[in-house]
Amino acid sequence: MAVADTPTAERVAALEEALRRQERISEALIERALRLADAPTNAFQLFETAGTLEGRVRERTAALERALGEFAEANAALERSQREAEEARQRLADAIESSNEGFAIFDADDRLVMCNSTYRSLWPEIADRLVPGIRFDEIVRLVAEVGGTLLARAAPARYISERLAQHALAGPPHIHALPDGRWIQVNELRTRGGGIVGVYTDITQVKAEDARARARELAERSAVLQATLDSIRDGVAVFDAGRRLVAWNDALRLVLALPDHVARAVPSHEALAAHCRARGLPGDSVTLAWPAAGEEAERLLTHALDDGRVLEVRRRGMPDGGLVLSFHDITDSVATSRWRGTWTRPAGRSPAGRPPCCSSTTTSTARPARSSSSGCGPRRPGKCRPPSSRPTDRPSCASASPPATCRSCPSR
């Protein structure tokens, strides 16, 4: 509006100057006429001079009247322009005030020109200080002093530096979390005059909807994962990078004889390892131990429990630092293999150089193939005994000193 008013103001000033010039000319003419009247001359010269002066005065008077008319028109145009500018400013102020979004205009010197009540309501502690003329950096420091955002409350210096950089860039939108739970998205745009217009939008509902959508998606994925785990016959336990139990299936509860509230009984990997030790599994084995950082290789453990069952435990690390343990009951498979004479026992070590027998053994690799020089004699169906409940490194042969050919051991 200031650019449109400049020509009118200049024109008014020019007309005022012309009016003053006409007045000075009229005064000069009158003064000359008076001097001529006092000088000794004839009547004809006085008459001629009077006629000339009358014509000049008439012309000057007409020019003066035209100048006064133009001045009046210019003054009316100026008043009309000022009235229109004020009306436009009021309409802009009303439109900004009626907006549900916070609105603030800063000039080329980064001083506040105009803002609405929504903008001031973002920080009620300093609302009375958000008046035209205040600099933007002063506003930022006031917000930091009162903890107007979560970042300003946690790290005021960082908030000030980041907010000033965002404002100077006037680039992509950025989001701020307020202490009262609101989320504000700030969009700033630089004007042609070098100022900045800022729009502050409350996106709390959008954030809440996004959170609900993510929660629904997570719930759906969890349901699919749980259904997948429940369809597996093996007991499965999944731990996150913090070694917390995050997923399991009913088979885990059955295989390890866990209570109904699995998460309460074994909330962590350490608790599950302790439970395994109590059930007869070597909790300090490589397979049941937590893997080293970055280790994803699979580990295998085959072990006979005190209750006669044989479990196959597998461990695999996950890329995110978590862990998956699976427990597979192979008791029936072992019994069937023994009866058929095809079961190959994992490599073990017996005291006094005795061959590995039906005692439970552990290994962290795949089961080796059966060697013809294992030390035991021919397999004899019907002579096999159930898995021994003795410690891992003790043979389960019936005799204390088995012969060179152990014919009473379970088929391997």
Residue pairs with C-beta under 8 A, 6 or more apart in sequence:
1 81
1 85
1 88
1 89
4 81
4 85
5 78
5 81
5 82
5 85
8 74
8 77
8 78
8 81
9 78
11 70
11 74
12 71
12 74
12 75
12 78
15 67
15 70
15 71
15 74
16 71
18 67
19 64
19 67
19 68
19 71
22 60
22 63
22 64
22 67
23 64
25 60
26 57
26 60
26 61
26 64
29 53
29 56
29 57
29 60
30 57
32 53
33 49
33 50
33 53
36 46
36 49
37 46
92 114
93 114
96 103
96 114
96 115
96 116
97 116
97 117
99 116
99 118
100 118
100 202
101 118
101 199
101 200
101 201
101 202
102 115
102 116
102 118
102 119
102 121
102 122
102 184
102 198
102 199
102 200
102 201
103 114
103 115
103 116
103 118
103 119
103 197
103 198
103 199
103 200
104 112
104 114
104 115
104 116
104 119
104 197
104 198
104 200
105 112
105 113
105 114
105 115
105 195
105 196
105 197
105 198
106 112
106 113
106 136
106 195
106 196
106 197
106 198
107 113
107 193
107 194
107 195
108 193
108 194
108 195
109 135
110 135
110 136
110 137
110 196
111 132
111 133
111 134
111 135
111 136
112 130
112 131
112 132
112 133
112 134
112 135
112 136
112 139
113 132
113 195
114 132
115 130
118 200
119 130
119 198
119 200
120 127
120 130
121 127
122 148
122 178
122 184
122 200
123 130
123 142
123 143
123 146
123 148
125 146
125 148
126 139
126 142
126 143
126 146
126 148
129 142
130 139
136 164
136 167
136 196
137 164
140 159
140 160
140 163
140 164
140 167
141 160
142 148
143 149
143 152
143 159
143 163
144 152
144 156
144 157
144 159
144 160
145 156
147 153
147 156
147 179
148 178
148 179
149 159
149 176
149 177
149 178
149 179
150 176
150 177
150 178
150 179
151 158
151 159
151 162
151 176
151 177
152 159
152 160
153 179
166 174
166 186
166 188
167 188
167 196
167 198
170 188
170 189
170 190
170 196
171 188
173 185
173 186
173 187
174 185
174 186
175 183
175 184
175 185
175 186
175 203
176 183
176 184
176 186
177 183
177 184
178 184
181 204
182 202
182 204
183 202
183 203
183 204
183 206
183 207
184 200
184 201
184 202
184 203
185 200
185 201
185 203
186 198
186 199
186 200
186 201
187 198
187 199
187 201
188 196
188 197
188 198
188 199
189 196
189 197
190 196
191 197
222 247
225 247
226 247
226 249
229 236
229 238
229 247
229 248
229 249
230 249
230 250
230 251
232 249
232 251
232 326
233 251
233 328
234 251
234 255
234 326
234 327
234 328
235 248
235 249
235 251
235 252
235 253
235 254
235 255
235 256
235 326
235 327
235 328
236 247
236 248
236 249
236 251
236 252
236 324
236 325
236 326
236 327
237 245
237 247
237 248
237 252
237 266
237 272
237 324
237 325
237 326
237 327
238 245
238 246
238 247
238 248
238 322
238 323
238 324
239 245
239 246
239 268
239 269
239 322
239 323
239 324
239 325
240 246
240 320
240 321
240 322
241 320
241 321
241 322
243 268
243 269
243 270
243 290
243 323
244 267
244 268
244 269
245 262
245 263
245 266
245 267
245 268
245 269
245 271
245 272
246 322
248 262
248 263
251 327
252 258
252 262
252 327
253 259
253 260
253 262
255 311
255 327
255 329
256 272
256 275
256 276
256 279
256 327
257 279
258 265
258 266
258 275
259 265
265 271
265 275
266 272
266 275
269 290
269 323
272 325
273 283
273 284
273 288
273 289
274 283
276 282
276 283
276 288
277 283
277 284
279 305
279 306
280 303
280 304
280 305
280 306
280 307
280 389
281 288
281 301
281 303
281 305
281 311
281 313
282 288
282 301
282 303
282 362
282 392
285 301
285 362
285 364
286 299
286 301
286 364
287 299
287 300
287 301
287 313
287 314
287 315
287 362
287 364
288 301
288 313
288 315
288 325
290 323
291 299
291 315
291 317
291 323
293 321
294 317
295 317
296 316
296 317
296 318
296 319
297 316
297 317
298 314
298 315
298 316
299 314
299 315
299 316
299 364
300 312
300 313
300 314
300 315
300 363
300 364
300 365
300 366
300 367
301 311
301 312
301 313
301 314
301 315
301 362
301 363
301 364
302 310
302 311
302 312
302 313
302 330
302 346
302 360
302 361
302 362
302 363
302 367
303 310
303 311
303 313
303 360
303 361
303 362
303 392
304 310
304 311
304 359
304 360
304 387
304 388
304 389
305 311
305 360
306 389
308 331
308 386
308 387
308 389
309 329
309 331
310 329
310 330
310 331
310 334
310 360
310 387
311 327
311 328
311 329
311 330
312 327
312 328
312 329
312 330
313 325
313 326
313 327
313 328
314 325
314 326
314 328
315 323
315 324
315 325
316 323
316 324
317 323
317 324
318 324
334 343
334 387
337 343
337 411
338 384
338 410
338 411
339 381
339 384
339 411
340 411
341 379
341 381
341 411
342 411
343 410
343 411
343 412
344 367
344 368
344 369
344 370
344 412
345 356
345 358
345 361
345 367
345 412
346 361
346 362
346 363
346 367
346 368
347 356
347 361
347 363
347 368
348 356
348 359
348 361
348 392
348 393
349 356
349 393
350 356
350 357
350 359
350 393
350 394
350 395
351 393
351 394
351 395
354 375
354 395
354 397
354 402
355 374
355 375
355 376
355 406
356 374
356 395
356 412
357 376
357 395
357 396
357 397
357 402
357 406
357 409
357 410
358 384
358 385
358 387
358 388
358 395
358 396
358 409
358 410
358 412
359 388
359 390
359 391
359 392
359 393
359 394
359 395
359 396
360 387
360 388
360 392
361 392
362 392
370 412
374 412
375 404
375 406
376 405
376 406
376 409
376 412
377 405
377 406
377 407
378 405
378 407
379 411
380 407
381 411
383 407
383 408
384 409
384 410
384 411
385 396
385 398
385 408
385 410
387 396
387 410
388 394
388 396
390 396
395 402
396 409
397 406
397 408
397 409
398 408
399 408
402 408
402 409
